[in-house]
């Protein structure tokens, strides 16, 4: 746990990429572990004959690891690349070509595309440079044997150690950077979803707003599986009196309560939106007028029976609805006007009813 905290510790420099620095710290630790194991497999003769370069490289690894806590990202990345190049150039003659130190160039290639900030041309150029260095390495050191004799078993153990370190580093870099990118992308998607929802939702009632309702109606005829629908417009009766008598704060509580009742007593596929003020629009996809009328009556009764507790008093309200069928042979504007006309018929004939 302390090691993880040490690796993830912030750097002192501001406006720097912590992601790159953390990945370099992990790579230094992976390289250090593999280096120590290589020395164990190689035996004391290799250490005795090459102790100066070994001590210097081990010290450089440790120093550069701790330098990441004070270094700028770009400098830390350059120093790591220089360290890997120095390590391979100095230790391949000691361990031999078969030890596989040249495979660490793959890590540098991964960092070129994941950690280096810059254009695609820059990254391709750096990758081409690494390829050239790798070719030169083959030309100079290809097939070279270790300075001191290393047994075949230990030679294979060195190969396994280094290839495991390289594979582990590749897996870490791939996961770490893709995970961070996916995490950031998911956060952005969720944020955009919340923005879209906020833009389409009535803040007071939590129902869809008029903007979303118009989009829904425009797309309704194109929705798979929907061949007909019913549409209703409802209005809270004498709502102006509620505002005048109790105030707009209480009126808002009534609006929210009515919205909750309608939502609770509607079918799961019913679309409900606050159309404006105390008016609401309801759409029943794949539901004819007769079935929609039954659902609306049940909803109307639920609103009438509900008691709103607000402002220290109990308030009961009723609603009037105008209902029409939508067969998509007429425009949505015509369907809305027809439902609105029926609403006003209900308003003029006693209210608290569904006119169909």
Helices and strands as residue ranges (DSSP letters): H 2-8, H 18-42, H 44-49, H 51-67, H 73-95, G 97-99, G 101-104, H 105-114, H 120-141, H 152-200, H 210-220, E 229-236, H 239-246, H 248-264, E 271-276, E 279-285, H 289-305, E 308-310, E 313-315, E 319-326, H 332-348, E 354-355
